[in-house]
Amino acid sequence: TDFDFVAAGASVEILAIVRGPDGLPYIIDKTTGAVYRVDAARGRATVVYQPGFDLYGTRTGRALLLAAAGPDLVVFDASSNLWRWRPSDGAGKGTLVKLRVRDGELWGSDIKAIVGFAADPGTGLYRLYVADPSARQLLRYQPAPDGTGYPAKPTAYLISPMSLGTLTGIAIDGDVYMTVDGELRRYSGGAQDDWVPAEIGDTLLRPTLTPTLVMSAGASRTGIVYVWDGSAHRVIAYSKASSGAMLAQFVIGDEADPIGEVRGGYILPAADGGAPTFVWAEAGRVRSAVLGTPLTPEPGASPDPTPDPVIETPLPTP
């Protein structure tokens, strides 16, 4: 199910997208620095975070990065503040709390990604991994037992510091997968291991392979790692096993329904164990495609009419 911000009358330019704690897409609007919760099935996009509010002695800044882990959506703003938004109902209401992070003000605006990883999902607590090009490191933060922040100094995940300036995607499932310099790499215990994605063997048809996003499904060493190949507009599924075998590839879009620049995306597993869905963001809309079924089916009767898209801004103007 898709959501078109332009059709809703909003001049939104999507900067990033993540799958939120409730399974719905959340996006950053580059124009305003606000964060929207997108409920495409109901045709609604609701503002859950926006700059200019004074909370806990700190003013919210423009959202730059999003992460989702455990029950939370994590927002990093242009003032180097980290915020935790936790949904309180199924309609877009929630609570916003500032997270204390040791030396977080030193991150600066050049950090490439923040990823949350719940080592013990039962607690609701999660580590934070911060890709910091200035430090040439993936900084790893342990949560406080009470969940109020990250008071301890971070540890350096990477055994050998590396340039992260060309990092375009990262996924963590215990191992760390990164797309850097147009290549997919896996790191284990802080070092690149010997896992490599297998050759696809279709270079005559698609001569260029440029993985720009990486997405993991399943626990460490089990399941599938997916990449978005921006040069050929396809999702490629690789085995996490030592073979790195290419399991499938799915070309997205066609001449009748072309794909715009992909600003981010994630894999949404099927509840019944069937074909997963690739959810992605273009400049002004959120789109999706089921992987493994026809992407442009013949038109037929729709059981329910598609609702007109609506933008909701329940937050008061500061």
Number of C-alpha atoms within 10 A of each C-alpha: 14 19 25 22 22 14 13 16 11 12 13 21 21 24 23 24 26 24 22 23 18 18 12 15 23 28 29 27 24 17 12 14 25 21 28 24 26 24 21 21 13 14 18 23 25 20 22 22 25 23 18 15 16 11 11 9 8 12 14 25 22 25 28 24 25 26 23 23 20 19 17 23 22 25 27 22 23 16 16 21 22 23 22 21 20 21 19 10 9 8 11 20 17 15 12 18 15 19 18 17 22 14 13 17 12 9 16 14 15 12 19 19 20 21 20 24 19 17 13 11 12 8 11 13 24 23 18 23 23 22 24 21 20 14 15 16 21 27 18 21 23 18 18 16 10 7 13 15 21 21 16 13 14 19 13 18 21 18 12 11 15 12 14 21 16 13 19 19 22 23 22 21 19 15 18 21 22 24 22 19 15 18 15 20 18 21 18 16 12 16 15 17 12 12 16 18 20 14 10 15 10 10 10 7 8 11 10 13 18 17 25 25 27 27 22 23 19 12 13 16 14 13 15 22 25 26 25 29 20 18 13 16 20 17 22 20 23 23 19 24 16 12 13 18 17 19 14 14 18 19 14 20 15 11 6 7 10 10 14 13 12 20 18 22 25 24 24 19 16 11 8 7 7 11 14 18 17 21 22 24 27 20 19 20 18 25 18 19 20 20 19 13 12 10 16 12 7 6 6 6 6 7 6 6 7 13 12 13 21 21 17 14 14 11 13 7 9 8
